[in-house]
Amino acid sequence: MDKPVLIGNGQGFWGDSIDAPVNLVRGGSLDYLTLDYLAEVTMSILQRQKRKDSSRGYATDFVELIDRILPDILEQEIKVIANAAGVNAEACLSKLNEIIKKQNLGKVSVGIVEGDDLLPRLKELASKGYKFEHLDTGEPLGDRIQSITAANAYISSFPLAEALDREAQIVLTGRATDPGLVLAPMIFEFGWAEKDFDLLAAGTVAGHIVECGAQATGGNYSRWWEVPDYANIGYPIVEAYPNGSFVITKQKNTGGLINIQSVSEQILYELGDPKNYISPDVVVDFTSFRLEEDGDNRIKIDHVKGSLPTNYYKVSMAYHAGYKATGELTISGPRAVEKAKKVAGIVWDRLKNAGYEYDEIKTELLGTGASQGVKELYDLPEVVLRLSVRDENRDKITRFGKEIAPVITNGPPGITGFAGGRPKPQEIIAFWPTLIPKEEVSVTVRIETI
């Protein structure tokens, strides 16, 4: 086979290891570094940041990372692809500009892919008759359109490949698909076309496997006791070939593991219908390919099949859905479980007596199997009592927060572990997945040389 292209993914979400991408860049041969910062709720957080401060709205960890690795990626000619632009590509580009000029290592070409953010266009699109039906329920968005906080289309990988074709060393985008960050360099390097469905499907599977970072290399692995050196876990690398076959591997002398089981577990992540995995570029049949051992910490995959994509982009919307708060107390024994139930009853009764009722309340006894739905409770030496409320009225949530601490001295004995101050109201952001015809989304690519 021809020489492979090596693509390492150093971020599975915003908040992932800040050292993982640095280790990938400095740990050996690499052609591309991909960085996935965006989750559905992240888009709303970024929009809220941008509304408060026009210089925010992007993944700040990304520019801090570039500050650390810029000499390395320039020297090794590693190209970086990241969805770090979030909802404010201009602000992210401005910070990159500062870093690149400060280090004064030469010119850097940055590609910016935009067009996924539909929030400014929602009313226009609604006026055209689009009802934004929920993908699962079919319910139209309706009046919720007034509460939408983010609306982003999962755009194609081809604009990202175009930026690479136009010699961008760093490619910035917003809400591309997670696998698309990995598929794009394959499209560019191998010249894959829009009708090469099997090849596009292969690149999509590869991207899906590595999109969550170390989940493909032993992180979140069900047989966790078999994973060596979690502290030094290696992040995944795709060894990609032009015929669509690829190998999932990691750098030598790193912790973690790659075997058929660990890769299979990640393949099942957020899969849905395995025969019809829908992306903007192709529909993938996840039952078509095979996995085989290809040496130590190497899994080879080939024979991936794909078919014609749909005429729609998926749109990830989020909307304001009220407020919530959670408070926790540690209850010591003896009779800790019985005491925790008593304390919960005291708090709820006091709120009710004061005239406060909520859309939803929740009592959990952590340590008794509450998080797993285990019904049988045991007499434990201690238990964590977690109380939560949800309501449209922010003031009612604030009142709840004032009722947790008093029970430490005016309730049963042995209540400790109250930390973090009074629980404060937190905005609830709800998810609304929908579709939009592709012709309604205009994606642009531009190149800036800094």
C-alpha angles and dihedrals in degrees: 000000000000121000110291127238112234116217120180123191112212102176131046096179141347101285097038120129111310090205098051096082091044090054091048092052095045098036102075146297116356134157100186136022116201123194124194112195104155132093126168096262091044091070092061091047090052093048090051091050091050093050090054096041124016090208092064136062100100136087103279092191088068097062090045088053093050088052088058100043105031094104090049098049092046093049094045095037091234114167119219125213118187139162087214093121087084106172098329113057092163093058092047091048091049091055091047088052090056093050096046093048092045092055092044095202097141139281119326124197114218123192118207119199114193140167103084095101107092098167095102090050102048097103091045091051092046089053087059090060102262110147097187095225116205110257094227104035104025089227114147118242092240118161091356086084087083090060099045111130099178138012120179132167120221097236131204125274093232096082088055089052089049090057089053090048088055088057100257112165092192119036118198123193141157124222102358114147116276094240089044092073088065097036093055097068090048090053090050099042097043100033094238114179131218091258096050089101098165092050093046088049090053092052090048092052090049091051092047091054095052100032093098094051114221094015084090094050102051102296114131087006116161092223091052095155089068094057113103124219103356088180090066098034114166121228121232128271126196114216098201130193129196093243091064098257117123143175127225110216144139137222120283120257092031128118128244126060141252119208137139092273097051092047092045092054091054091046088060092052111117089341106145113178103012094206093050111039101167122212130161092258105038146354108243128210104214091188093062104075136066135221124217137173111256101180134301111345091350127120119184121207127187144149094057113170128210139174142198114311123234124262092245140080118219111239121208109210129179130192140186110266105173132275140298141187136189131200130187135201129181111227117201126206166273095098090003096163093049090046093049091054089050092051091050090052091050093053095047093045093050092051091048092048089053090054099259122134125164139213087240137002127186134195120195129178104204113209095035096080095271095137091053097043094248108162101196113088126204132209099253130182089239140359136189114235113208119190122187137180136190128194143143090238113082093196091059090053090050090053091053090056091059093057100062105071099046093066089066090075103018098046137056119320126264099046110145141141099072103155140162097038127261115346108255129208115269123197115246114226113196125201123240116182117194143149136250128187111259092235089066092062118075113195120195132195124201134169125220121190113208 
